[in-house]
């Protein structure tokens, strides 16, 4: 039997809310090139992520990974805290 290698999506963003128990809201920002004009535009998406140890604070930069649906809106899991907020 060979092991399956899971290729789960990961995103990096900053925590904008941690008011819930074991959940955080992460803002992921990416730059997209405009088709016609070529200018780079910022696109932002907010993801709810599972934080089982309640370690994240507002302003932290975190790495999130996709997982199975944990609730109505939570489909991401906090993997690591890349940088703590000052």
C-alpha positions as CSV (number, residue, x, y, z in Angstrom):
1,X,0.0,0.0,0.0
2,X,1.3,3.4,-0.9
3,X,0.7,6.5,1.3
4,X,-1.6,9.2,-0.1
5,X,0.1,12.6,-0.1
6,X,-2.5,15.2,0.7
7,X,-2.2,18.5,-1.1
8,X,-4.3,20.8,1.0
9,X,-4.5,24.4,0.2
10,X,-2.7,26.9,2.5
11,X,-3.2,30.6,2.8
12,X,-1.4,33.3,4.8
13,X,-3.3,36.2,6.4
14,X,-3.8,38.3,9.4
15,X,-6.3,37.7,12.2
16,X,-9.0,40.4,12.3
17,X,-11.3,38.9,15.0
18,X,-10.9,36.4,17.8
19,X,-14.1,37.0,19.8
20,X,-15.4,33.5,19.4
21,X,-14.4,30.4,21.3
22,X,-11.8,28.3,19.3
23,X,-12.5,30.4,16.1
24,X,-10.8,33.3,14.4
25,X,-11.5,35.4,11.3
26,X,-8.4,35.6,9.0
27,X,-8.1,38.3,6.3
28,X,-6.2,37.0,3.2
29,X,-5.1,39.6,0.7
30,X,-3.8,38.8,-2.8
31,X,-2.8,40.9,-5.8
32,X,-4.5,40.3,-9.2
33,X,-3.4,41.8,-12.5
34,X,-6.2,43.6,-14.3
35,X,-6.8,42.0,-17.7
36,X,-7.1,45.2,-19.8
37,X,-5.1,47.8,-17.9
38,X,-2.4,45.6,-16.4
39,X,-2.6,47.4,-13.0
40,X,-2.4,45.2,-9.9
41,X,-5.6,45.2,-7.8
42,X,-5.8,44.0,-4.2
43,X,-8.5,41.3,-3.5
44,X,-9.4,40.5,0.0
45,X,-11.3,37.5,1.4
46,X,-12.2,36.7,5.0
47,X,-12.0,33.1,6.2
48,X,-13.2,31.6,9.5
49,X,-10.6,29.3,10.8
50,X,-10.5,26.8,13.7
51,X,-8.0,27.7,16.5
52,X,-8.3,24.8,19.0
53,X,-5.9,26.3,21.6
54,X,-7.3,29.9,21.4
55,X,-3.7,31.1,20.8
56,X,-4.3,33.7,18.1
57,X,-4.8,37.4,18.9
58,X,-5.9,40.3,16.6
59,X,-3.1,41.3,14.3
60,X,-1.2,38.0,14.3
61,X,-0.1,36.7,10.9
62,X,-1.1,33.0,10.6
63,X,-0.9,30.1,8.1
64,X,-4.3,28.4,7.6
65,X,-4.9,25.1,5.9
66,X,-8.1,23.8,4.3
67,X,-9.9,21.0,6.1
68,X,-13.3,19.3,6.3
69,X,-16.3,21.4,7.2
70,X,-16.3,22.0,11.0
71,X,-19.4,24.2,11.1
72,X,-21.6,26.3,8.8
73,X,-18.7,28.7,7.9
74,X,-15.5,27.1,9.2
75,X,-13.5,25.1,6.5
76,X,-10.0,26.2,7.5
77,X,-7.6,25.3,10.3
78,X,-4.9,27.4,11.9
79,X,-1.6,25.6,11.2
80,X,1.0,28.0,12.6
81,X,1.4,31.5,13.9
82,X,4.0,33.1,11.6
83,X,4.3,36.4,13.4
84,X,2.8,37.7,16.7
85,X,1.3,41.1,16.8
86,X,3.2,43.8,18.8
